Amino acid sequence: MTVTARARRIALGLAVSAGLLAAILAGVDGEAAWARLRQADGLWLVISFLVSAAVLWARGLRFWGLSSQSSLGTVTAAIALQNALTRVTPLRLGELSLPYALHRVAGEPAAPALVHLVLVRLVELWVLTCAATVAGLIWFGAGPGGQGIAGGVLLGGLAVMTAALAFFRPLLAWAVRLATALAGRLGLDGKPAVGKALAALAQAADGSNRLDGRRRRWLVGGTLAVMALQFILYYALLRACGLDLAPAQVVVGSAGAQVAGALPVVSVGSLGTHETGWTAAMTWVGLGFTDAVISGLFTQLVTLVFAAVFVPAAWWGLARAQRGFTGEPPARLRPTGSHGDPKDSSPSEV
């Protein structure tokens, strides 16, 4: 990609993020917003940071269970760096840093790692829609009128995500073709990392190997733990912002933000998309508009700071792992099966 094309892409991302933020900030009551920020609670901020660290650990543990060559520390460090990069790169391209880093410092097979990453994100979205549907039916009820409409929207979203999981392989093949075309339009196909990632995904989409039952349980159990901790994190951040919402409101509202933030939009990371999704979902469950906007910005900025805090240790951990990597898979303790045998180290796909 030329310097001019890169500059245009950066400018477009900034414009999209700024436009989304301007649209929601236009209706904010400045005095009410400042009053809300003055109520920030330092103790809940500390709790939020500890929960954020627990989320990172759970994510590392989950992907370690799906990997074949990488140590738990290396996986967790790579995920910390991936999280920070994804927050500031357009189209969520920072996601690709995880399989790239694991392949570079631990010899993790690239194709299975990429497919596992895609599947992890899809399972996360499925769990999010399940949780939001249950919480939404609890909050809105299942009666006629608005309640019935809300339930229909949530159940419709759950049906879509369930179908996406059921037809994962064909959808992955279609997504690879779409991503290849999009990368060509954006001039990213000339990037070696992007080209290798797309080629590996295309190779892995044929379904020649699949996750065994134990690894599927590891994936689902790990995702449930990650999502539960994520909801706790958003509850703690809302309390830090001076808001005490019902659990059902927190689940529906934060799920809207996470789904919106996961969309591959040409913006600066999730800046703008997170706040827009958060505001729409939180006002839907009854939070005032100003409080919804301010709490969305608050959660975005605080979690971005948390992600940045983990980067130096992650960078050091990956550099240390790379110095010790000789080209052969490092010996490590692995999750064991029912008979206590180490998990198969051969590349596995979904």
Sequence and secondary structure as in RCSB ss.txt:
>XXXX:A:sequence
MTVTARARRIALGLAVSAGLLAAILAGVDGEAAWARLRQADGLWLVISFLVSAAVLWARGLRFWGLSSQSSLGTV
TAAIALQNALTRVTPLRLGELSLPYALHRVAGEPAAPALVHLVLVRLVELWVLTCAATVAGLIWFGAGPGGQGIA
GGVLLGGLAVMTAALAFFRPLLAWAVRLATALAGRLGLDGKPAVGKALAALAQAADGSNRLDGRRRRWLVGGTLA
VMALQFILYYALLRACGLDLAPAQVVVGSAGAQVAGALPVVSVGSLGTHETGWTAAMTWVGLGFTDAVISGLFTQ
LVTLVFAAVFVPAAWWGLARAQRGFTGEPPARLRPTGSHGDPKDSSPSEV
>XXXX:A:secstr
  HHHHHHHHHHHHHHHHHHHHHHHTT  HHHHHHHHHT  HHHHHHHHHHHHHHHHHHHHHHHHH SS  HHHH
HHHHHHHHHHHTTSGGGGGGGHHHHHHHHHH   HHHHHHHHHHHHHHHHHHHHHHHHHHHHHHH S STHHHHH
HHHHHHHHHHHHHHHHTHHHHHHHHHHHHHHHHHHHT TTSHHHHHHHHHHHHHTT SS   HHHHHHHHHHHHH
HHHHHHHHHHHHHHHTT    HHHHHHHHHHHHHHHTS  SSSTTTTHHHHHHHHHHHHTT  HHHHHHHHHHHH
HHHHHHHHHHHHHHHHHHHHHHHH  SS       B TTS B   S    
